[in-house]
Amino acid sequence: MITKIGIVAGEIWHYLDQHGEIMLIDLAKGINRDKDTVLMSVGWLAREGHVILSQDKDSYKVQLRKV
């Protein structure tokens, strides 16, 4: 499972690099992955400091952290 989370994290990184900030639910649709795996992968990226999450009403937006 950890390998799958890492692979999806890479897909998320590339998707955000191409599309910019996006709602979390739309991200799962955009990369065609299940919500649970996307959430785990976004958590990994957030912990590593690669993404920024911000609350927007009852959902979250995610974007790459610009270095």
PDB file with one MODEL, atoms N, CA, C and O in Angstrom:
MODEL        1
ATOM      1  N   MET A   1       0.821  -1.203   0.000  1.00  0.00           N
ATOM      2  CA  MET A   1       0.000   0.000   0.000  1.00  0.00           C
ATOM      3  C   MET A   1       0.858   1.257   0.000  1.00  0.00           C
ATOM      4  O   MET A   1       0.509   2.242  -0.650  1.00  0.00           O
ATOM      5  N   ILE A   2       1.972   1.236   0.718  1.00  0.00           N
ATOM      6  CA  ILE A   2       2.834   2.416   0.787  1.00  0.00           C
ATOM      7  C   ILE A   2       3.370   2.777  -0.591  1.00  0.00           C
ATOM      8  O   ILE A   2       3.539   3.956  -0.899  1.00  0.00           O
ATOM      9  N   THR A   3       3.638   1.783  -1.418  1.00  0.00           N
ATOM     10  CA  THR A   3       4.102   2.042  -2.779  1.00  0.00           C
ATOM     11  C   THR A   3       3.029   2.747  -3.587  1.00  0.00           C
ATOM     12  O   THR A   3       3.320   3.696  -4.314  1.00  0.00           O
ATOM     13  N   LYS A   4       1.783   2.287  -3.463  1.00  0.00           N
ATOM     14  CA  LYS A   4       0.670   2.902  -4.187  1.00  0.00           C
ATOM     15  C   LYS A   4       0.487   4.356  -3.751  1.00  0.00           C
ATOM     16  O   LYS A   4       0.260   5.230  -4.588  1.00  0.00           O
ATOM     17  N   ILE A   5       0.585   4.618  -2.456  1.00  0.00           N
ATOM     18  CA  ILE A   5       0.440   5.982  -1.945  1.00  0.00           C
ATOM     19  C   ILE A   5       1.538   6.872  -2.531  1.00  0.00           C
ATOM     20  O   ILE A   5       1.276   8.014  -2.908  1.00  0.00           O
ATOM     21  N   GLY A   6       2.745   6.360  -2.606  1.00  0.00           N
ATOM     22  CA  GLY A   6       3.850   7.113  -3.185  1.00  0.00           C
ATOM     23  C   GLY A   6       3.658   7.397  -4.662  1.00  0.00           C
ATOM     24  O   GLY A   6       3.953   8.496  -5.131  1.00  0.00           O
ATOM     25  N   ILE A   7       3.166   6.416  -5.393  1.00  0.00           N
ATOM     26  CA  ILE A   7       2.906   6.598  -6.828  1.00  0.00           C
ATOM     27  C   ILE A   7       1.834   7.657  -7.041  1.00  0.00           C
ATOM     28  O   ILE A   7       1.983   8.538  -7.888  1.00  0.00           O
ATOM     29  N   VAL A   8       0.754   7.568  -6.271  1.00  0.00           N
ATOM     30  CA  VAL A   8      -0.334   8.545  -6.392  1.00  0.00           C
ATOM     31  C   VAL A   8       0.146   9.934  -5.963  1.00  0.00           C
ATOM     32  O   VAL A   8      -0.279  10.934  -6.542  1.00  0.00           O
ATOM     33  N   ALA A   9       1.014  10.010  -4.967  1.00  0.00           N
ATOM     34  CA  ALA A   9       1.579  11.295  -4.559  1.00  0.00           C
ATOM     35  C   ALA A   9       2.330  11.936  -5.731  1.00  0.00           C
ATOM     36  O   ALA A   9       2.243  13.146  -5.944  1.00  0.00           O
ATOM     37  N   GLY A  10       3.051  11.135  -6.471  1.00  0.00           N
ATOM     38  CA  GLY A  10       3.740  11.639  -7.660  1.00  0.00           C
ATOM     39  C   GLY A  10       2.766  12.129  -8.720  1.00  0.00           C
ATOM     40  O   GLY A  10       2.991  13.164  -9.347  1.00  0.00           O
ATOM     41  N   GLU A  11       1.689  11.389  -8.920  1.00  0.00           N
ATOM     42  CA  GLU A  11       0.662  11.801  -9.882  1.00  0.00           C
ATOM     43  C   GLU A  11       0.026  13.121  -9.447  1.00  0.00           C
ATOM     44  O   GLU A  11      -0.237  13.996 -10.272  1.00  0.00           O
ATOM     45  N   ILE A  12      -0.217  13.253  -8.156  1.00  0.00           N
ATOM     46  CA  ILE A  12      -0.801  14.488  -7.622  1.00  0.00           C
ATOM     47  C   ILE A  12       0.149  15.654  -7.852  1.00  0.00           C
ATOM     48  O   ILE A  12      -0.273  16.721  -8.298  1.00  0.00           O
ATOM     49  N   TRP A  13       1.415  15.461  -7.555  1.00  0.00           N
ATOM     50  CA  TRP A  13       2.406  16.523  -7.733  1.00  0.00           C
ATOM     51  C   TRP A  13       2.403  17.008  -9.174  1.00  0.00           C
ATOM     52  O   TRP A  13       2.372  18.213  -9.424  1.00  0.00           O
ATOM     53  N   HIS A  14       2.437  16.074 -10.127  1.00  0.00           N
ATOM     54  CA  HIS A  14       2.445  16.437 -11.546  1.00  0.00           C
ATOM     55  C   HIS A  14       1.148  17.130 -11.953  1.00  0.00           C
ATOM     56  O   HIS A  14       1.172  18.090 -12.723  1.00  0.00           O
ATOM     57  N   TYR A  15       0.029  16.655 -11.446  1.00  0.00           N
ATOM     58  CA  TYR A  15      -1.265  17.258 -11.775  1.00  0.00           C
ATOM     59  C   TYR A  15      -1.319  18.701 -11.262  1.00  0.00           C
ATOM     60  O   TYR A  15      -1.740  19.603 -11.986  1.00  0.00           O
ATOM     61  N   LEU A  16      -0.899  18.913 -10.029  1.00  0.00           N
ATOM     62  CA  LEU A  16      -0.912  20.257  -9.462  1.00  0.00           C
ATOM     63  C   LEU A  16       0.078  21.174 -10.182  1.00  0.00           C
ATOM     64  O   LEU A  16      -0.188  22.366 -10.341  1.00  0.00           O
ATOM     65  N   ASP A  17       1.189  20.643 -10.608  1.00  0.00           N
ATOM     66  CA  ASP A  17       2.170  21.425 -11.349  1.00  0.00           C
ATOM     67  C   ASP A  17       1.574  21.934 -12.658  1.00  0.00           C
ATOM     68  O   ASP A  17       1.890  23.039 -13.101  1.00  0.00           O
ATOM     69  N   GLN A  18       0.717  21.134 -13.273  1.00  0.00           N
ATOM     70  CA  GLN A  18       0.103  21.509 -14.549  1.00  0.00           C
ATOM     71  C   GLN A  18      -1.155  22.349 -14.385  1.00  0.00           C
ATOM     72  O   GLN A  18      -1.440  23.205 -15.224  1.00  0.00           O
ATOM     73  N   HIS A  19      -1.919  22.115 -13.306  1.00  0.00           N
ATOM     74  CA  HIS A  19      -3.233  22.740 -13.165  1.00  0.00           C
ATOM     75  C   HIS A  19      -3.331  23.793 -12.068  1.00  0.00           C
ATOM     76  O   HIS A  19      -4.311  24.536 -12.027  1.00  0.00           O
ATOM     77  N   GLY A  20      -2.370  23.876 -11.201  1.00  0.00           N
ATOM     78  CA  GLY A  20      -2.417  24.856 -10.114  1.00  0.00           C
ATOM     79  C   GLY A  20      -3.365  24.424  -9.003  1.00  0.00           C
ATOM     80  O   GLY A  20      -3.672  23.241  -8.861  1.00  0.00           O
ATOM     81  N   GLU A  21      -3.827  25.396  -8.218  1.00  0.00           N
ATOM     82  CA  GLU A  21      -4.701  25.124  -7.071  1.00  0.00           C
ATOM     83  C   GLU A  21      -6.018  24.492  -7.515  1.00  0.00           C
ATOM     84  O   GLU A  21      -6.596  24.880  -8.530  1.00  0.00           O
ATOM     85  N   ILE A  22      -6.483  23.505  -6.734  1.00  0.00           N
ATOM     86  CA  ILE A  22      -7.695  22.781  -7.096  1.00  0.00           C
ATOM     87  C   ILE A  22      -8.380  22.295  -5.819  1.00  0.00           C
ATOM     88  O   ILE A  22      -7.735  22.078  -4.793  1.00  0.00           O
ATOM     89  N   MET A  23      -9.680  22.132  -5.905  1.00  0.00           N
ATOM     90  CA  MET A  23     -10.425  21.558  -4.783  1.00  0.00           C
ATOM     91  C   MET A  23     -10.011  20.096  -4.643  1.00  0.00           C
ATOM     92  O   MET A  23      -9.779  19.408  -5.637  1.00  0.00           O
ATOM     93  N   LEU A  24      -9.923  19.638  -3.419  1.00  0.00           N
ATOM     94  CA  LEU A  24      -9.465  18.281  -3.137  1.00  0.00           C
ATOM     95  C   LEU A  24     -10.320  17.230  -3.836  1.00  0.00           C
ATOM     96  O   LEU A  24      -9.784  16.271  -4.391  1.00  0.00           O
ATOM     97  N   ILE A  25     -11.629  17.394  -3.817  1.00  0.00           N
ATOM     98  CA  ILE A  25     -12.522  16.418  -4.460  1.00  0.00           C
ATOM     99  C   ILE A  25     -12.309  16.397  -5.973  1.00  0.00           C
ATOM    100  O   ILE A  25     -12.411  15.343  -6.601  1.00  0.00           O
ATOM    101  N   ASP A  26     -12.014  17.561  -6.561  1.00  0.00           N
ATOM    102  CA  ASP A  26     -11.766  17.623  -8.001  1.00  0.00           C
ATOM    103  C   ASP A  26     -10.427  16.995  -8.352  1.00  0.00           C
ATOM    104  O   ASP A  26     -10.254  16.480  -9.456  1.00  0.00           O
ATOM    105  N   LEU A  27      -9.490  17.033  -7.434  1.00  0.00           N
ATOM    106  CA  LEU A  27      -8.196  16.395  -7.651  1.00  0.00           C
ATOM    107  C   LEU A  27      -8.366  14.891  -7.823  1.00  0.00           C
ATOM    108  O   LEU A  27      -7.772  14.298  -8.724  1.00  0.00           O
ATOM    109  N   ALA A  28      -9.167  14.276  -6.970  1.00  0.00           N
ATOM    110  CA  ALA A  28      -9.405  12.830  -7.070  1.00  0.00           C
ATOM    111  C   ALA A  28     -10.006  12.472  -8.428  1.00  0.00           C
ATOM    112  O   ALA A  28      -9.640  11.463  -9.031  1.00  0.00           O
ATOM    113  N   LYS A  29     -10.923  13.298  -8.897  1.00  0.00           N
ATOM    114  CA  LYS A  29     -11.526  13.068 -10.214  1.00  0.00           C
ATOM    115  C   LYS A  29     -10.512  13.306 -11.324  1.00  0.00           C
ATOM    116  O   LYS A  29     -10.468  12.566 -12.306  1.00  0.00           O
ATOM    117  N   GLY A  30      -9.694  14.353 -11.157  1.00  0.00           N
ATOM    118  CA  GLY A  30      -8.730  14.727 -12.190  1.00  0.00           C
ATOM    119  C   GLY A  30      -7.680  13.674 -12.460  1.00  0.00           C
ATOM    120  O   GLY A  30      -7.249  13.500 -13.600  1.00  0.00           O
ATOM    121  N   ILE A  31      -7.265  12.968 -11.418  1.00  0.00           N
ATOM    122  CA  ILE A  31      -6.254  11.915 -11.619  1.00  0.00           C
ATOM    123  C   ILE A  31      -6.886  10.523 -11.665  1.00  0.00           C
ATOM    124  O   ILE A  31      -6.186   9.520 -11.809  1.00  0.00           O
ATOM    125  N   ASN A  32      -8.200  10.472 -11.544  1.00  0.00           N
ATOM    126  CA  ASN A  32      -8.947   9.216 -11.646  1.00  0.00           C
ATOM    127  C   ASN A  32      -8.482   8.180 -10.619  1.00  0.00           C
ATOM    128  O   ASN A  32      -8.210   7.025 -10.949  1.00  0.00           O
ATOM    129  N   ARG A  33      -8.402   8.629  -9.368  1.00  0.00           N
ATOM    130  CA  ARG A  33      -8.020   7.744  -8.257  1.00  0.00           C
ATOM    131  C   ARG A  33      -9.077   7.822  -7.173  1.00  0.00           C
ATOM    132  O   ARG A  33      -9.813   8.805  -7.087  1.00  0.00           O
ATOM    133  N   ASP A  34      -9.157   6.787  -6.343  1.00  0.00           N
ATOM    134  CA  ASP A  34     -10.147   6.783  -5.278  1.00  0.00           C
ATOM    135  C   ASP A  34      -9.789   7.819  -4.210  1.00  0.00           C
ATOM    136  O   ASP A  34      -8.618   8.118  -3.975  1.00  0.00           O
ATOM    137  N   LYS A  35     -10.821   8.349  -3.579  1.00  0.00           N
ATOM    138  CA  LYS A  35     -10.669   9.442  -2.619  1.00  0.00           C
ATOM    139  C   LYS A  35      -9.750   9.078  -1.459  1.00  0.00           C
ATOM    140  O   LYS A  35      -8.926   9.897  -1.052  1.00  0.00           O
ATOM    141  N   ASP A  36      -9.872   7.870  -0.921  1.00  0.00           N
ATOM    142  CA  ASP A  36      -9.054   7.470   0.221  1.00  0.00           C
ATOM    143  C   ASP A  36      -7.565   7.494  -0.103  1.00  0.00           C
ATOM    144  O   ASP A  36      -6.766   7.990   0.692  1.00  0.00           O
ATOM    145  N   THR A  37      -7.189   6.969  -1.253  1.00  0.00           N
ATOM    146  CA  THR A  37      -5.782   6.957  -1.643  1.00  0.00           C
ATOM    147  C   THR A  37      -5.287   8.374  -1.887  1.00  0.00           C
ATOM    148  O   THR A  37      -4.161   8.713  -1.523  1.00  0.00           O
ATOM    149  N   VAL A  38      -6.123   9.200  -2.501  1.00  0.00           N
ATOM    150  CA  VAL A  38      -5.753  10.598  -2.730  1.00  0.00           C
ATOM    151  C   VAL A  38      -5.526  11.314  -1.400  1.00  0.00           C
ATOM    152  O   VAL A  38      -4.561  12.065  -1.258  1.00  0.00           O
ATOM    153  N   LEU A  39      -6.400  11.087  -0.434  1.00  0.00           N
ATOM    154  CA  LEU A  39      -6.251  11.729   0.870  1.00  0.00           C
ATOM    155  C   LEU A  39      -4.959  11.298   1.561  1.00  0.00           C
ATOM    156  O   LEU A  39      -4.253  12.127   2.135  1.00  0.00           O
ATOM    157  N   MET A  40      -4.653  10.008   1.507  1.00  0.00           N
ATOM    158  CA  MET A  40      -3.408   9.532   2.111  1.00  0.00           C
ATOM    159  C   MET A  40      -2.192  10.135   1.406  1.00  0.00           C
ATOM    160  O   MET A  40      -1.218  10.511   2.058  1.00  0.00           O
ATOM    161  N   SER A  41      -2.248  10.226   0.089  1.00  0.00           N
ATOM    162  CA  SER A  41      -1.132  10.759  -0.684  1.00  0.00           C
ATOM    163  C   SER A  41      -0.968  12.264  -0.458  1.00  0.00           C
ATOM    164  O   SER A  41       0.158  12.752  -0.360  1.00  0.00           O
ATOM    165  N   VAL A  42      -2.060  12.989  -0.375  1.00  0.00           N
ATOM    166  CA  VAL A  42      -1.989  14.423  -0.080  1.00  0.00           C
ATOM    167  C   VAL A  42      -1.418  14.620   1.324  1.00  0.00           C
ATOM    168  O   VAL A  42      -0.631  15.541   1.545  1.00  0.00           O
ATOM    169  N   GLY A  43      -1.798  13.777   2.260  1.00  0.00           N
ATOM    170  CA  GLY A  43      -1.239  13.848   3.601  1.00  0.00           C
ATOM    171  C   GLY A  43       0.264  13.648   3.588  1.00  0.00           C
ATOM    172  O   GLY A  43       0.994  14.352   4.287  1.00  0.00           O
ATOM    173  N   TRP A  44       0.724  12.708   2.811  1.00  0.00           N
ATOM    174  CA  TRP A  44       2.150  12.456   2.670  1.00  0.00           C
ATOM    175  C   TRP A  44       2.846  13.717   2.130  1.00  0.00           C
ATOM    176  O   TRP A  44       3.851  14.173   2.675  1.00  0.00           O
ATOM    177  N   LEU A  45       2.278  14.267   1.035  1.00  0.00           N
ATOM    178  CA  LEU A  45       2.868  15.463   0.432  1.00  0.00           C
ATOM    179  C   LEU A  45       2.843  16.650   1.394  1.00  0.00           C
ATOM    180  O   LEU A  45       3.791  17.435   1.433  1.00  0.00           O
ATOM    181  N   ALA A  46       1.777  16.785   2.164  1.00  0.00           N
ATOM    182  CA  ALA A  46       1.671  17.876   3.134  1.00  0.00           C
ATOM    183  C   ALA A  46       2.718  17.698   4.232  1.00  0.00           C
ATOM    184  O   ALA A  46       3.365  18.667   4.629  1.00  0.00           O
ATOM    185  N   ARG A  47       2.886  16.504   4.714  1.00  0.00           N
ATOM    186  CA  ARG A  47       3.855  16.230   5.770  1.00  0.00           C
ATOM    187  C   ARG A  47       5.275  16.524   5.312  1.00  0.00           C
ATOM    188  O   ARG A  47       6.110  16.985   6.090  1.00  0.00           O
ATOM    189  N   GLU A  48       5.534  16.250   4.040  1.00  0.00           N
ATOM    190  CA  GLU A  48       6.854  16.507   3.467  1.00  0.00           C
ATOM    191  C   GLU A  48       7.031  17.972   3.075  1.00  0.00           C
ATOM    192  O   GLU A  48       8.124  18.378   2.682  1.00  0.00           O
ATOM    193  N   GLY A  49       5.969  18.767   3.179  1.00  0.00           N
ATOM    194  CA  GLY A  49       6.048  20.188   2.879  1.00  0.00           C
ATOM    195  C   GLY A  49       5.940  20.542   1.406  1.00  0.00           C
ATOM    196  O   GLY A  49       6.358  21.626   1.000  1.00  0.00           O
ATOM    197  N   HIS A  50       5.386  19.644   0.599  1.00  0.00           N
ATOM    198  CA  HIS A  50       5.286  19.871  -0.843  1.00  0.00           C
ATOM    199  C   HIS A  50       3.984  20.530  -1.265  1.00  0.00           C
ATOM    200  O   HIS A  50       3.913  21.094  -2.357  1.00  0.00           O
ATOM    201  N   VAL A  51       2.956  20.476  -0.434  1.00  0.00           N
ATOM    202  CA  VAL A  51       1.671  21.080  -0.788  1.00  0.00           C
ATOM    203  C   VAL A  51       1.168  21.949   0.359  1.00  0.00           C
ATOM    204  O   VAL A  51       1.582  21.808   1.510  1.00  0.00           O
ATOM    205  N   ILE A  52       0.272  22.843   0.004  1.00  0.00           N
ATOM    206  CA  ILE A  52      -0.411  23.689   0.974  1.00  0.00           C
ATOM    207  C   ILE A  52      -1.897  23.382   0.879  1.00  0.00           C
ATOM    208  O   ILE A  52      -2.472  23.366  -0.209  1.00  0.00           O
ATOM    209  N   LEU A  53      -2.508  23.140   2.022  1.00  0.00           N
ATOM    210  CA  LEU A  53      -3.946  22.905   2.094  1.00  0.00           C
ATOM    211  C   LEU A  53      -4.602  24.114   2.732  1.00  0.00           C
ATOM    212  O   LEU A  53      -4.090  24.664   3.707  1.00  0.00           O
ATOM    213  N   SER A  54      -5.739  24.528   2.183  1.00  0.00           N
ATOM    214  CA  SER A  54      -6.486  25.632   2.779  1.00  0.00           C
ATOM    215  C   SER A  54      -7.971  25.272   2.762  1.00  0.00           C
ATOM    216  O   SER A  54      -8.479  24.696   1.799  1.00  0.00           O
ATOM    217  N   GLN A  55      -8.648  25.624   3.847  1.00  0.00           N
ATOM    218  CA  GLN A  55     -10.071  25.309   3.953  1.00  0.00           C
ATOM    219  C   GLN A  55     -10.873  26.315   3.160  1.00  0.00           C
ATOM    220  O   GLN A  55     -10.617  27.518   3.225  1.00  0.00           O
ATOM    221  N   ASP A  56     -11.843  25.824   2.411  1.00  0.00           N
ATOM    222  CA  ASP A  56     -12.747  26.653   1.616  1.00  0.00           C
ATOM    223  C   ASP A  56     -14.162  26.174   1.877  1.00  0.00           C
ATOM    224  O   ASP A  56     -14.622  25.211   1.264  1.00  0.00           O
ATOM    225  N   LYS A  57     -14.855  26.852   2.792  1.00  0.00           N
ATOM    226  CA  LYS A  57     -16.195  26.468   3.233  1.00  0.00           C
ATOM    227  C   LYS A  57     -16.143  25.074   3.851  1.00  0.00           C
ATOM    228  O   LYS A  57     -15.536  24.900   4.907  1.00  0.00           O
ATOM    229  N   ASP A  58     -16.760  24.082   3.224  1.00  0.00           N
ATOM    230  CA  ASP A  58     -16.801  22.736   3.808  1.00  0.00           C
ATOM    231  C   ASP A  58     -15.865  21.757   3.099  1.00  0.00           C
ATOM    232  O   ASP A  58     -16.000  20.543   3.252  1.00  0.00           O
ATOM    233  N   SER A  59     -14.918  22.286   2.325  1.00  0.00           N
ATOM    234  CA  SER A  59     -13.970  21.438   1.619  1.00  0.00           C
ATOM    235  C   SER A  59     -12.570  22.058   1.733  1.00  0.00           C
ATOM    236  O   SER A  59     -12.366  23.028   2.463  1.00  0.00           O
ATOM    237  N   TYR A  60     -11.630  21.490   1.013  1.00  0.00           N
ATOM    238  CA  TYR A  60     -10.253  21.967   1.053  1.00  0.00           C
ATOM    239  C   TYR A  60      -9.719  22.172  -0.352  1.00  0.00           C
ATOM    240  O   TYR A  60     -10.083  21.464  -1.290  1.00  0.00           O
ATOM    241  N   LYS A  61      -8.833  23.175  -0.470  1.00  0.00           N
ATOM    242  CA  LYS A  61      -8.088  23.401  -1.697  1.00  0.00           C
ATOM    243  C   LYS A  61      -6.663  22.928  -1.455  1.00  0.00           C
ATOM    244  O   LYS A  61      -6.159  22.989  -0.333  1.00  0.00           O
ATOM    245  N   VAL A  62      -6.025  22.460  -2.507  1.00  0.00           N
ATOM    246  CA  VAL A  62      -4.650  22.004  -2.409  1.00  0.00           C
ATOM    247  C   VAL A  62      -3.858  22.641  -3.546  1.00  0.00           C
ATOM    248  O   VAL A  62      -4.343  22.780  -4.669  1.00  0.00           O
ATOM    249  N   GLN A  63      -2.627  23.023  -3.220  1.00  0.00           N
ATOM    250  CA  GLN A  63      -1.732  23.584  -4.240  1.00  0.00           C
ATOM    251  C   GLN A  63      -0.296  23.228  -3.883  1.00  0.00           C
ATOM    252  O   GLN A  63       0.017  22.925  -2.732  1.00  0.00           O
ATOM    253  N   LEU A  64       0.569  23.269  -4.890  1.00  0.00           N
ATOM    254  CA  LEU A  64       1.979  23.021  -4.637  1.00  0.00           C
ATOM    255  C   LEU A  64       2.577  24.188  -3.878  1.00  0.00           C
ATOM    256  O   LEU A  64       2.203  25.343  -4.081  1.00  0.00           O
ATOM    257  N   ARG A  65       3.508  23.866  -3.005  1.00  0.00           N
ATOM    258  CA  ARG A  65       4.258  24.912  -2.294  1.00  0.00           C
ATOM    259  C   ARG A  65       5.364  25.367  -3.249  1.00  0.00           C
ATOM    260  O   ARG A  65       6.177  24.559  -3.699  1.00  0.00           O
ATOM    261  N   LYS A  66       5.385  26.647  -3.548  1.00  0.00           N
ATOM    262  CA  LYS A  66       6.426  27.205  -4.422  1.00  0.00           C
ATOM    263  C   LYS A  66       7.668  27.469  -3.583  1.00  0.00           C
ATOM    264  O   LYS A  66       7.605  28.143  -2.554  1.00  0.00           O
ATOM    265  N   VAL A  67       8.779  26.939  -4.028  1.00  0.00           N
ATOM    266  CA  VAL A  67      10.034  27.078  -3.278  1.00  0.00           C
ATOM    267  C   VAL A  67      10.858  28.212  -3.830  1.00  0.00           C
ATOM    268  O   VAL A  67      11.949  28.484  -3.328  1.00  0.00           O
TER     269      VAL A  67
ENDMDL
END
